[in-house]
Amino acid sequence: MCSEIHVALVEAPYRLNKTVDELTKEELYDGSYSYNYQHGRETDDRQKEYFLKNCYTKEVQDIMNDVNKFVESYRYDDSDGMIDYFDTNFYYFGVKAGKWNKPYVMNV
């Protein structure tokens, strides 16, 4: 088995998501955003990427990008899918907002 690293942003002095007024017309009418915003969760990679680029506030985006760059700087990946060879020191799935048992909290 290979090691995994899971990182969750559970508390920060910033609001997590943009308000409805801050969203563009395209963001507001995108079905994946509406569904996930209402249910407060991320479900697949496309929606996570959408959240990170469009729906989190600028401050939260900056924090998540910095954490991702830091963790990835310690990771090597010498895998070759063509020959079914996987060689990495750990798997990293990116930073997420909150955990299943501890939601994100804005600490003012």
C-alpha positions in Angstrom: 0.0 0.0 0.0 1.1 3.5 -0.6 0.8 6.4 1.8 -1.8 9.1 1.3 -1.9 12.7 2.5 -5.3 14.3 3.1 -5.4 18.0 3.9 -8.5 19.9 5.0 -9.0 23.6 5.6 -11.2 23.6 8.6 -10.8 27.2 10.0 -9.7 30.5 8.6 -10.6 34.2 9.1 -12.1 34.4 5.6 -15.5 33.6 4.2 -15.3 30.3 2.2 -17.6 30.9 -0.8 -18.4 34.0 -2.8 -21.8 35.6 -2.3 -24.4 35.5 -5.0 -23.7 39.1 -5.8 -20.0 38.3 -6.4 -20.7 35.5 -8.9 -20.7 36.1 -12.6 -23.8 35.2 -14.7 -22.1 32.0 -15.9 -21.2 30.9 -12.4 -24.6 31.6 -11.1 -26.4 29.5 -13.7 -23.9 26.6 -13.8 -25.8 23.5 -12.6 -22.8 21.9 -10.9 -22.3 25.0 -8.8 -25.9 25.3 -7.8 -26.2 21.7 -6.7 -23.0 21.7 -4.7 -23.5 25.1 -3.2 -26.9 24.0 -1.9 -25.6 20.8 -0.5 -22.3 22.1 0.7 -20.1 19.4 -0.8 -17.7 18.6 -3.6 -18.3 15.4 -5.5 -15.8 14.9 -8.4 -12.6 16.3 -9.8 -14.4 18.6 -12.3 -16.6 20.1 -9.6 -13.6 20.5 -7.2 -11.7 22.3 -9.9 -14.7 24.5 -10.6 -15.1 25.3 -6.9 -11.4 26.2 -6.6 -11.3 28.5 -9.6 -14.7 30.1 -9.4 -16.6 29.8 -6.2 -14.1 30.1 -3.3 -13.2 33.6 -2.2 -9.8 34.9 -3.4 -8.3 34.6 0.1 -9.3 30.9 0.4 -8.1 30.2 -3.2 -4.7 31.6 -2.3 -4.4 29.5 0.8 -5.4 26.3 -1.0 -3.0 27.0 -3.9 -0.2 27.6 -1.5 -0.9 24.4 0.4 -1.1 22.4 -2.8 2.2 23.8 -4.1 3.9 23.0 -0.7 2.7 19.4 -0.5 3.4 18.7 -4.2 7.0 20.0 -3.7 7.7 16.9 -1.6 6.0 14.4 -3.9 7.7 12.5 -6.7 5.9 10.5 -9.3 7.8 8.1 -11.6 4.7 6.2 -12.7 4.2 4.9 -16.2 0.6 4.0 -17.0 1.5 2.4 -20.3 3.3 -0.5 -18.5 1.1 -0.5 -15.4 3.9 0.7 -13.2 3.2 3.1 -10.4 5.9 4.7 -8.3 5.2 7.6 -6.0 6.1 8.3 -2.4 2.5 9.3 -1.6 -0.8 10.1 -3.2 -2.3 13.6 -2.7 -5.8 14.5 -3.5 -5.6 18.2 -2.9 -6.8 20.4 -0.1 -10.5 20.4 0.6 -12.7 22.8 2.6 -13.8 21.0 5.7 -14.0 17.3 6.6 -16.8 14.9 6.8 -16.9 15.3 10.6 -15.7 18.9 10.9 -17.1 21.5 8.5 -15.2 24.7 7.6 -15.6 27.5 10.1 -14.9 31.2 9.6 -13.0 32.4 12.6 -13.2 36.2 12.9 
